[in-house]
Amino acid sequence: NVNTNELFASLDHTTSELIKSISSFSEIQLNEIPSAGSWTAAQVAEHVAKSNKEIAKSLKKEGKLTGRAPDAGVDRLKRIFLDFDKKLQSPEFILPSRDIYQKKLVIDNLEVSIIQLKELSRSVNLFEMIDHPIFGEVTKLELLHFVVYHTQRHLYQLKNIFAATNSKASSKMRN
């Protein structure tokens, strides 16, 4: 008895917020390192796009019906990805690969990954279980929840990056 309409609405809202957030950065800010060891906004966007594309591949996998509730793992994913105090390590295969990006290409790539995900999510059986390289046994429904929480996590990160790059810019203007 799972309501997918709420999930789809959340996916729509979160991904459109992400595009809005990335679009609000100037070309320079997009590639500016906010602090030592941090990703740039463009690198965050590339990471999310890569992650989305990997999830889309997983949604295409042949699945099997499960004997458990299809959303049993959702709360755990939410706790992990919305704990902003805890630093998470990204799997190697979805790490950003560049230092400098063009804003239009970053946004286009992100939009393509989102469209691909949304189209697939509406055409596959979300209650099927698959074996995922990171999550193990997981339903496609849980993977979509992951996308929402992962995106929300990076929206939070982008707000911090935006504040840091704006404060750097204003301190340069004062000097």
GUBAZA-463392 format. One record per residue (C-alpha): residue number from 0; residue in one letter; z, x, y. Coordinates in nm, 4 decimals. Example, Ala and Ser with C-alpha at 12.3 -4.5 7.8 and 13.67 -1.06 7.14 Angstrom:
<sites>
SITE, torgu, kemar, pz, px, py
SITE, 0, A, 0.7800, 1.2300, -0.4500
SITE, 1, S, 0.7140, 1.3670, -0.1060
</sites>
This chain:
<sites>
SITE, torgu, kemar, pz, px, py
SITE, 0, N, 0.0000, 0.0000, 0.0000
SITE, 1, V, -0.1137, 0.2657, 0.2475
SITE, 2, N, -0.2587, 0.1805, 0.5878
SITE, 3, T, -0.5521, 0.4147, 0.6486
SITE, 4, N, -0.6415, 0.2460, 0.9812
SITE, 5, E, -0.3342, 0.4028, 1.1401
SITE, 6, L, -0.4295, 0.7419, 1.0000
SITE, 7, F, -0.7874, 0.7130, 1.1282
SITE, 8, A, -0.6600, 0.6081, 1.4736
SITE, 9, S, -0.4235, 0.9063, 1.4755
SITE, 10, L, -0.7058, 1.1378, 1.3684
SITE, 11, D, -0.9306, 1.0017, 1.6458
SITE, 12, H, -0.6602, 1.0361, 1.9107
SITE, 13, T, -0.5446, 1.3844, 1.8089
SITE, 14, T, -0.8928, 1.5316, 1.7773
SITE, 15, S, -1.0068, 1.3868, 2.1101
SITE, 16, E, -0.6923, 1.5341, 2.2725
SITE, 17, L, -0.7869, 1.8693, 2.1228
SITE, 18, I, -1.1376, 1.8566, 2.2694
SITE, 19, K, -0.9905, 1.7527, 2.6059
SITE, 20, S, -0.7402, 2.0364, 2.5940
SITE, 21, I, -0.9984, 2.3037, 2.5101
SITE, 22, S, -1.2324, 2.1627, 2.7766
SITE, 23, S, -0.9616, 2.2013, 3.0414
SITE, 24, F, -0.9629, 2.5814, 3.0070
SITE, 25, S, -1.1957, 2.7820, 3.2293
SITE, 26, E, -1.4344, 3.0242, 3.0586
SITE, 27, I, -1.2018, 3.3116, 3.1568
SITE, 28, Q, -0.8790, 3.1351, 3.0521
SITE, 29, L, -1.0337, 3.0425, 2.7172
SITE, 30, N, -1.0589, 3.4117, 2.6274
SITE, 31, E, -0.7382, 3.5299, 2.7942
SITE, 32, I, -0.4570, 3.6551, 2.5705
SITE, 33, P, -0.1451, 3.4660, 2.6860
SITE, 34, S, 0.1031, 3.7211, 2.5465
SITE, 35, A, 0.1109, 4.0164, 2.3096
SITE, 36, G, 0.0250, 3.9149, 1.9545
SITE, 37, S, -0.0918, 3.5668, 2.0543
SITE, 38, W, -0.4257, 3.4021, 1.9995
SITE, 39, T, -0.6472, 3.2982, 2.2871
SITE, 40, A, -0.7322, 2.9296, 2.3310
SITE, 41, A, -1.0803, 3.0030, 2.1936
SITE, 42, Q, -0.9315, 3.1652, 1.8845
SITE, 43, V, -0.7089, 2.8607, 1.8284
SITE, 44, A, -1.0169, 2.6371, 1.8547
SITE, 45, E, -1.2117, 2.8516, 1.6081
SITE, 46, H, -0.9179, 2.8477, 1.3654
SITE, 47, V, -0.8933, 2.4673, 1.3824
SITE, 48, A, -1.2705, 2.4283, 1.3371
SITE, 49, K, -1.2652, 2.6592, 1.0329
SITE, 50, S, -0.9697, 2.4696, 0.8894
SITE, 51, N, -1.1466, 2.1349, 0.9460
SITE, 52, K, -1.4577, 2.2623, 0.7674
SITE, 53, E, -1.2488, 2.3785, 0.4701
SITE, 54, I, -1.0748, 2.0401, 0.4516
SITE, 55, A, -1.4165, 1.8704, 0.4652
SITE, 56, K, -1.5247, 2.0817, 0.1652
SITE, 57, S, -1.2098, 1.9715, -0.0163
SITE, 58, L, -1.2772, 1.6055, 0.0611
SITE, 59, K, -1.6154, 1.6453, -0.1129
SITE, 60, K, -1.4504, 1.7722, -0.4324
SITE, 61, E, -1.4435, 1.5533, -0.7404
SITE, 62, G, -1.0944, 1.4087, -0.7610
SITE, 63, K, -0.8884, 1.2146, -1.0078
SITE, 64, L, -0.6606, 0.9169, -0.9615
SITE, 65, T, -0.2934, 1.0023, -0.9477
SITE, 66, G, 0.0111, 0.8352, -1.0962
SITE, 67, R, 0.2175, 0.8974, -0.7822
SITE, 68, A, 0.2066, 0.7442, -0.4358
SITE, 69, P, -0.1003, 0.8915, -0.2587
SITE, 70, D, 0.1090, 0.9664, 0.0510
SITE, 71, A, 0.4114, 1.1185, -0.1279
SITE, 72, G, 0.3560, 1.4620, 0.0324
SITE, 73, V, 0.2979, 1.3415, 0.3887
SITE, 74, D, 0.6570, 1.3763, 0.5154
SITE, 75, R, 0.6780, 1.7334, 0.3864
SITE, 76, L, 0.3544, 1.8271, 0.5651
SITE, 77, K, 0.4814, 1.6645, 0.8838
SITE, 78, R, 0.8120, 1.8560, 0.8678
SITE, 79, I, 0.6345, 2.1892, 0.8127
SITE, 80, F, 0.3572, 2.1596, 1.0716
SITE, 81, L, 0.5503, 1.9849, 1.3476
SITE, 82, D, 0.8367, 2.2358, 1.3389
SITE, 83, F, 0.7297, 2.4232, 1.6517
SITE, 84, D, 1.0213, 2.6669, 1.6286
SITE, 85, K, 0.8868, 2.8139, 1.3066
SITE, 86, K, 0.5907, 3.0536, 1.3159
SITE, 87, L, 0.3438, 2.9865, 1.0343
SITE, 88, Q, 0.0996, 3.2337, 0.8826
SITE, 89, S, -0.2616, 3.1226, 0.8625
SITE, 90, P, -0.4518, 3.1868, 0.5406
SITE, 91, E, -0.6951, 3.4754, 0.5823
SITE, 92, F, -1.0111, 3.2633, 0.5353
SITE, 93, I, -0.9461, 3.0509, 0.8462
SITE, 94, L, -0.8362, 3.3258, 1.0837
SITE, 95, P, -1.0333, 3.3597, 1.4081
SITE, 96, S, -1.3051, 3.6231, 1.3781
SITE, 97, R, -1.3875, 3.7188, 1.7370
SITE, 98, D, -1.2309, 3.8290, 2.0628
SITE, 99, I, -1.4684, 3.6749, 2.3181
SITE, 100, Y, -1.6219, 3.3286, 2.2942
SITE, 101, Q, -1.8534, 3.1063, 2.4970
SITE, 102, K, -1.6860, 2.7806, 2.5955
SITE, 103, K, -1.9819, 2.5561, 2.5106
SITE, 104, L, -2.0177, 2.7064, 2.1618
SITE, 105, V, -1.6435, 2.6768, 2.0967
SITE, 106, I, -1.6448, 2.3076, 2.1902
SITE, 107, D, -1.9684, 2.2366, 1.9993
SITE, 108, N, -1.8324, 2.4043, 1.6852
SITE, 109, L, -1.5071, 2.2127, 1.7101
SITE, 110, E, -1.6875, 1.8809, 1.7654
SITE, 111, V, -1.9155, 1.9390, 1.4641
SITE, 112, S, -1.6138, 2.0097, 1.2424
SITE, 113, I, -1.4399, 1.6920, 1.3648
SITE, 114, I, -1.7453, 1.4699, 1.3173
SITE, 115, Q, -1.7974, 1.6083, 0.9679
SITE, 116, L, -1.4335, 1.5389, 0.8793
SITE, 117, K, -1.4328, 1.1869, 1.0207
SITE, 118, E, -1.7549, 1.0878, 0.8447
SITE, 119, L, -1.6333, 1.2209, 0.5112
SITE, 120, S, -1.2885, 1.0663, 0.5454
SITE, 121, R, -1.4441, 0.7226, 0.5704
SITE, 122, S, -1.6735, 0.7683, 0.2703
SITE, 123, V, -1.4493, 0.9269, 0.0039
SITE, 124, N, -1.1670, 0.7841, -0.2042
SITE, 125, L, -0.8624, 0.9119, -0.0140
SITE, 126, F, -0.6321, 0.8215, -0.3027
SITE, 127, E, -0.7863, 1.0820, -0.5326
SITE, 128, M, -0.5934, 1.3967, -0.6202
SITE, 129, I, -0.7583, 1.7373, -0.6055
SITE, 130, D, -0.6470, 2.0923, -0.6735
SITE, 131, H, -0.6414, 2.2725, -0.3376
SITE, 132, P, -0.6165, 2.6546, -0.3008
SITE, 133, I, -0.3315, 2.6292, -0.0454
SITE, 134, F, -0.1620, 2.2958, -0.1169
SITE, 135, G, -0.2045, 2.2768, -0.4950
SITE, 136, E, -0.2136, 1.9197, -0.6263
SITE, 137, V, -0.2767, 1.7074, -0.3177
SITE, 138, T, -0.4443, 1.3761, -0.2394
SITE, 139, K, -0.7315, 1.3534, 0.0040
SITE, 140, L, -0.5130, 1.1184, 0.2090
SITE, 141, E, -0.2493, 1.3920, 0.2398
SITE, 142, L, -0.5189, 1.6381, 0.3476
SITE, 143, L, -0.6162, 1.4074, 0.6332
SITE, 144, H, -0.2527, 1.3822, 0.7388
SITE, 145, F, -0.2449, 1.7621, 0.7309
SITE, 146, V, -0.5428, 1.7660, 0.9716
SITE, 147, V, -0.3521, 1.5421, 1.2151
SITE, 148, Y, -0.0313, 1.7506, 1.2009
SITE, 149, H, -0.2181, 2.0825, 1.2079
SITE, 150, T, -0.4129, 1.9661, 1.5134
SITE, 151, Q, -0.0937, 1.8432, 1.6847
SITE, 152, R, 0.0663, 2.1805, 1.6180
SITE, 153, H, -0.2245, 2.3592, 1.7841
SITE, 154, L, -0.2287, 2.1126, 2.0753
SITE, 155, Y, 0.1300, 2.2176, 2.1415
SITE, 156, Q, 0.0222, 2.5824, 2.1222
SITE, 157, L, -0.2698, 2.5197, 2.3607
SITE, 158, K, -0.0371, 2.3622, 2.6193
SITE, 159, N, 0.1706, 2.6796, 2.6104
SITE, 160, I, -0.1386, 2.9010, 2.6333
SITE, 161, F, -0.2677, 2.6963, 2.9278
SITE, 162, A, 0.0663, 2.7296, 3.1094
SITE, 163, A, 0.0767, 3.1053, 3.0409
SITE, 164, T, -0.2806, 3.1693, 3.1578
SITE, 165, N, -0.2265, 2.9537, 3.4687
SITE, 166, S, 0.0906, 3.1394, 3.5562
SITE, 167, K, -0.0885, 3.4749, 3.5107
SITE, 168, A, -0.3683, 3.3532, 3.7374
SITE, 169, S, -0.1294, 3.2374, 4.0097
SITE, 170, S, 0.0708, 3.5609, 4.0011
SITE, 171, K, -0.2551, 3.7583, 4.0384
SITE, 172, M, -0.3440, 3.5461, 4.3410
SITE, 173, R, -0.0058, 3.6170, 4.5037
SITE, 174, N, -0.0447, 3.9950, 4.4581
</sites>
